Amino acid sequence: MIYIVTGHYGSGKTEVSINLALSRRVSTVIDLDIVNPYFRTADAKEKLSSSGIELIAPQYANTNVDMPTVPSEVYSVFNGHGDVVIDVGGDDAGAVALGQYNKYIKQNRYEMYFVINACRPMTATAELTVGLLKDIEAASRLGVTKLINNTNIKGETTVDMIISGQSMVDEVSQITGIPAWAVSGQKELLDKINTDLLKIPLELHLRLPWERGV
């Protein structure tokens, strides 16, 4: 199975990608985010490796070298390589990188998640969010299959914030026909929410450059 994680900048899709990979014990994580130089799966390389998960990422991820290239090893994972998580760059520009693997992905079973953070300006309303979702689908030539509510403002996140975000995600679901599937966030907050959706508690792995000493 191929699990593709998409969303806008700041949606938290990379944290979701890493946590999904660890919880599902996939064989490989592919970092296709050639757009955002800050939040990268390379931050979790040691954690992934210790869990037996291979990370395929651009050679210069988490450095100050601007060379947005994707390793050729990506093609190898589409041939019976085991379950894979693909972290896709924010918005439709990032999804273009995913689109080049379209025919290989369609030869496998896949889920394509769209991570929504209702606290971000470009996904603050259902209309804006649906527009972005459709742009990503068009650029990748793949269809989103499930929605994930990851509404947060980091340490300032509240239960009411997540619940309010869920209302907007539900509206997106009604407009698009794509099911709202999961809510993700800090475990202590998720424990206080009554929902039939899958709960994805997030262990945070990512750091900004100045937190890495870059």
DARA-V203761 format. One record per backbone hydrogen bond with DSSP energy under -1.0 kcal/mol. NH is the residue of the N-H (numbers start at 0). CO is the residue of the C=O. E is the energy in kcal/mol with one decimal. If there is no record, write none. Layout:
NH_CO_E / NH_CO_E
//
This chain:
1_108_-2.2 / 2_83_-3.5 / 3_110_-3.1 / 4_85_-3.1 / 5_112_-2.7 / 10_7_-2.0 / 15_11_-2.2 / 16_12_-2.7 / 17_13_-2.4 / 18_14_-2.4 / 19_15_-2.7 / 20_16_-2.4 / 21_17_-2.2 / 22_18_-2.4 / 23_19_-2.2 / 25_20_-1.5 / 26_82_-2.1 / 27_82_-1.4 / 28_53_-2.9 / 29_84_-3.0 / 30_55_-3.1 / 31_86_-2.6 / 33_31_-1.6 / 42_39_-1.7 / 43_40_-1.9 / 44_41_-1.5 / 47_43_-2.9 / 48_44_-2.8 / 49_45_-2.5 / 51_48_-1.9 / 52_47_-2.8 / 53_26_-2.7 / 55_28_-2.9 / 60_57_-2.0 / 62_59_-1.4 / 66_64_-1.4 / 68_66_-2.4 / 73_70_-1.4 / 74_71_-1.4 / 75_72_-1.2 / 76_73_-1.3 / 77_74_-1.2 / 78_75_-1.1 / 83_0_-2.3 / 84_27_-2.3 / 85_2_-3.1 / 86_29_-2.8 / 87_4_-2.4 / 93_89_-1.2 / 94_90_-1.5 / 98_94_-2.1 / 100_97_-2.1 / 101_98_-1.7 / 104_100_-2.5 / 105_101_-2.3 / 107_104_-1.9 / 110_1_-2.6 / 112_3_-3.3 / 113_145_-2.1 / 114_5_-2.9 / 115_147_-3.0 / 119_116_-2.0 / 122_119_-1.6 / 123_120_-1.1 / 128_124_-2.2 / 129_125_-2.8 / 130_126_-2.0 / 131_127_-2.1 / 132_128_-2.6 / 133_129_-2.5 / 134_130_-1.8 / 135_131_-2.3 / 136_132_-2.4 / 137_133_-2.3 / 138_134_-2.4 / 139_135_-2.3 / 140_136_-2.0 / 144_111_-2.6 / 145_111_-1.5 / 146_178_-2.4 / 147_113_-2.4 / 148_181_-2.8 / 149_115_-3.2 / 155_152_-1.9 / 156_153_-1.8 / 161_157_-1.8 / 162_158_-2.4 / 163_159_-2.5 / 164_160_-2.4 / 165_161_-1.9 / 166_162_-1.4 / 167_163_-1.3 / 168_164_-2.3 / 169_165_-2.8 / 170_166_-1.5 / 171_167_-2.2 / 172_168_-2.3 / 173_169_-2.1 / 174_170_-2.1 / 175_171_-2.5 / 176_172_-2.6 / 180_146_-2.7 / 181_146_-1.5 / 182_197_-2.7 / 183_148_-2.8 / 184_199_-1.7 / 188_185_-1.0 / 189_185_-2.4 / 190_186_-2.4 / 191_188_-1.4 / 192_189_-1.8 / 197_180_-2.1 / 199_182_-2.7 / 201_184_-2.6 / 210_207_-1.3 / 211_207_-1.1 / 213_208_-2.9
//
